[in-house]
Amino acid sequence: MTQSVPVLLSTTSVYPEPTAVGFELAAELGYDGVELMVFTDRISQDPSAAAGLSRHYGVKIGAIHAPCLLVTQRVWSSDPWTRLRRSVQAAEYLGSPTVVIHPPFSWQRDYARKFSSVLESLKARYPDITIAVENMFPLKLGNRKLVPYSPHWDPTRHGYDAYTLDLSHCAASGADALAMAERMGDGLRHIHLCDGTAPGSDAHMVPGRGTQPCAELLGKLAASGWDGSITVEVSTRKSGNRTRRAADLAESLKFARDSLDSDIQA
């Protein structure tokens, strides 16, 4: 099968190195582009600076990850609506077709209540940009599970037009990734390719090193003619140096392309 699904590199995959290194390694290793994680790094927060990196390295920005982590709650604004709107505006400016967003935190009550209507209004205003809601996971507090998202960590419980499926989050939640992909149906537009091993641990391992059905999922999507996009979003914080980090990211890219070209059938 001829591969047509773009494989991007998340700029957070090079952390703790800065955003610019994500562009550099994406170009060096042959990725189809990057997913720009809007993070605490100032460059990631500046669309014009990101556009400069894109031009310098000849790397397309294929997706934008909105600043919705706990550590980015004041990036751009303390208002989650403003952060979401600016993410979509950045995507339009950078020519990125996809924005990844998490479900609202449970304490963001007004934002959670109006989340679906806000997504609809943004979709109407920016019809060429897909806002893909990502699956998350509950937190373990001793023997208890805390769900810090509203209405749920599993976005298919509510239902949205577009989704991002994160395989490490499937491992952390104990969810069946293949079943979740089925529930997402035609709304599955983006994949965060990574691996994991056990509930409660969001490891973001190199694909193939954990227990998630990464190859099977990509093979099934490729066989079905799926036309979404994939981002390698792995943690390389423990790599120790640039050489080992690049090796992990090269392994991840090869895994993605080999799986997309496989003969695995649904």
Stockholm file with secondary structure:
# STOCKHOLM 1.0

chainA/1-266         MTQSVPVLLSTTSVYPEPTAVGFELAAELGYDGVELMVFTDRISQDPSAAAGLSRHYGVKIGAIHAPCLLVTQRVWSSDPWTRLRRSVQAAEYLGSPTVVIHPPFSWQRDYARKFSSVLESLKARYPDITIAVENMFPLKLGNRKLVPYSPHWDPTRHGYDAYTLDLSHCAASGADALAMAERMGDGLRHIHLCDGTAPGSDAHMVPGRGTQPCAELLGKLAASGWDGSITVEVSTRKSGNRTRRAADLAESLKFARDSLDSDIQA
#=GR chainA/1-266 SS CCCCSCEEEEGGGGTTSCHHHHHHHHHHHTCSEEEEECCSSGGGGCHHHHHHHHHHHTCCEEEEECSCSGGGTTSSCSCHHHHHHHHHHHHHHHTCCEEEECCCBTTCHHHHHHHHHHHHHHHHHCTTCEEEEECCCCEEETTEEECCBSSCSSGGGTCCSCEEEEHHHHHHHTCCHHHHHHHHGGGEEEEEECBCCSTTCCCCBCTTSSSSCHHHHHHHHHHTTCCCEEEECCCCTTSCSHHHHHHHHHHHHHHHHHHHTSCCCC
#=GC SS_cons         CCCCSCEEEEGGGGTTSCHHHHHHHHHHHTCSEEEEECCSSGGGGCHHHHHHHHHHHTCCEEEEECSCSGGGTTSSCSCHHHHHHHHHHHHHHHTCCEEEECCCBTTCHHHHHHHHHHHHHHHHHCTTCEEEEECCCCEEETTEEECCBSSCSSGGGTCCSCEEEEHHHHHHHTCCHHHHHHHHGGGEEEEEECBCCSTTCCCCBCTTSSSSCHHHHHHHHHHTTCCCEEEECCCCTTSCSHHHHHHHHHHHHHHHHHHHTSCCCC
//
